[in-house]
Amino acid sequence: MRVFVTGASGHIGSAVVPELIHAGHEVAGLARSDEAAATVKAMGAEVRRGNLTDLDFVREAARDADAVVHLGFQHEGIAQGRFAEVAAQDVEVVDAICGEFAGTGKAFLGIGLGRVEDLSNHPNPRAKVSLAIHGYSERDVRTVLVAVPVVTHSERDRTGFIPQYVRIARQTGVAGYVGEGANTWPAGHTLDVARVWALAVDKAPAGSLVTGATEAGVPVRTIAEAVARHLGIEAVSMSAQQAAEHFKAFPFIFGDVTMPNEATRELLGWEPVHPTLLADLDAGFYFSR
C-alpha cells in the first residue's frame, strides 16, 4: 500500500516509517521544515512538504494514499494553553482526510483511547478527535484508533512524561508523587509502539481499537523512586494540594490510566521485545542529557 504519515519525523513517526517500509509499503511522510524533510528522506520515504493547517494540501495527500497514519498534532499549542483549539483543528484534519476516503474502504489510523459517547464534560479535548475518527467507520473508511501509552520511552524521547518529570525533580530536588503513588501510567518502548502501528495498517479491521502499551500501568511511586535513585534525591509523597503546586506545569502527575494489551497481541500477533520503562530508566540516558 501507499501510506501517508503525518508527524513522520517526530518521536513515534520516525520509528513507524521504517517499520512500514520494512513491511513493504510505499511511504510518504509529511515534513513542515527542511530539517524534517531531511529526516524523512533519510528514512527512505518520499517527502511531502506541507502543513496540517493547509487542508487543501491534506486532501491532496490523502487522495494519493491507500492509508493514512495520522501522528501529527500541534503539541506546542498544549503548552500555550490552546489544547481545545488545536484539538478542534485536528478534527478538521480528520474530516479532510476521511472525507476523501469515504466510500473507498481505505484505512485511517489515528491516536485515540476508544469511542466517546458523551463529550459534554469530557476532560480531554482530544476525545472529540477520537469520536470524529470512529464516526467514519460507518462511511466505509477502515478507521483504527491506536491507544499510545502516556509514557512512550526510549532514547528518542525528548519531551514526553519522563523528560518532563526528570526536569522537575532536578529543579526541585525531590521526586514527588501523590499520596501513596498508586496511580499508574501505561508505558511502552517507542519501537514496540511503532510496531503496533505498522501491524495495524495491515491487520486491524474497521472500527477497532489497539493499544501500544507493553506495560498496562506502572505505579507513579515506582517511577519516582527510580528517578530519585538516579538523581541522588528523595522520593517524596505529597498531598493533592501540595502536588498541584509542585507540578503546576505538569498536571499529568494525577493521571491514573491502564492499558491492557492482551487483545492487541491476539489481533495483531504483536509481541513486545524492547526494554521496559524501568530498564530504560536504569540505562541512564534520561539522566545524562
C-alpha positions, 0 to 999 in steps of 0.5 A, a space after each residue: 500500500 501507499 501510506 501517508 504519515 503525518 508527524 513522520 519525523 517526530 518521536 513515534 513517526 520516525 520509528 513507524 516509517 521504517 517499520 512500514 517500509 520494512 513491511 513493504 509499503 510505499 511511504 510518504 511522510 509529511 515534513 513542515 521544515 527542511 530539517 524534517 524533510 531531511 529526516 524523512 528522506 533519510 528514512 527512505 520515504 518520499 517527502 511531502 512538504 506541507 502543513 496540517 493547517 493547509 487542508 487543501 494540501 491534506 486532501 491532496 495527500 490523502 487522495 494519493 494514499 491507500 492509508 493514512 497514519 495520522 501522528 501529527 498534532 500541534 503539541 506546542 499549542 498544549 503548552 500555550 494553553 490552546 489544547 481545545 483549539 488545536 484539538 478542534 483543528 485536528 478534527 478538521 484534519 480528520 474530516 479532510 482526510 476521511 472525507 476523501 476516503 469515504 466510500 473507498 474502504 481505505 484505512 485511517 489510523 489515528 491516536 485515540 483511547 476508544 469511542 466517546 459517547 458523551 463529550 459534554 464534560 469530557 476532560 480531554 479535548 482530544 476525545 472529540 478527535 477520537 469520536 470524529 475518527 470512529 464516526 467514519 467507520 460507518 462511511 466505509 473508511 477502515 478507521 483504527 484508533 491506536 491507544 499510545 501509552 502516556 509514557 512512550 520511552 526510549 532514547 528518542 524521547 525528548 519531551 514526553 512524561 519522563 523528560 518532563 518529570 526528570 526536569 522537575 525533580 532536578 529543579 526541585 530536588 525531590 521526586 514527588 508523587 501523590 499520596 501513596 503513588 498508586 496511580 499508574 501510567 501505561 508505558 511502552 518502548 517507542 519501537 514496540 509502539 511503532 510496531 503496533 502501528 505498522 501491524 495495524 495498517 495491515 491487520 486491524 479491521 474497521 472500527 477497532 481499537 489497539 493499544 501500544 502499551 507493553 506495560 498496562 500501568 506502572 505505579 507513579 511511586 515506582 517511577 519516582 523512586 527510580 528517578 530519585 535513585 538516579 538523581 541522588 534525591 528523595 522520593 517524596 509523597 505529597 498531598 493533592 494540594 501540595 502536588 498541584 503546586 509542585 507540578 503546576 506545569 505538569 498536571 499529568 502527575 494525577 493521571 491514573 490510566 491502564 492499558 491492557 494489551 492482551 487483545 492487541 497481541 491476539 489481533 495483531 500477533 504483536 509481541 513486545 521485545 524492547 526494554 521496559 520503562 524501568 530498564 530504560 530508566 536504569 540505562 541512564 540516558 534520561 539522566 545524562 542529557 
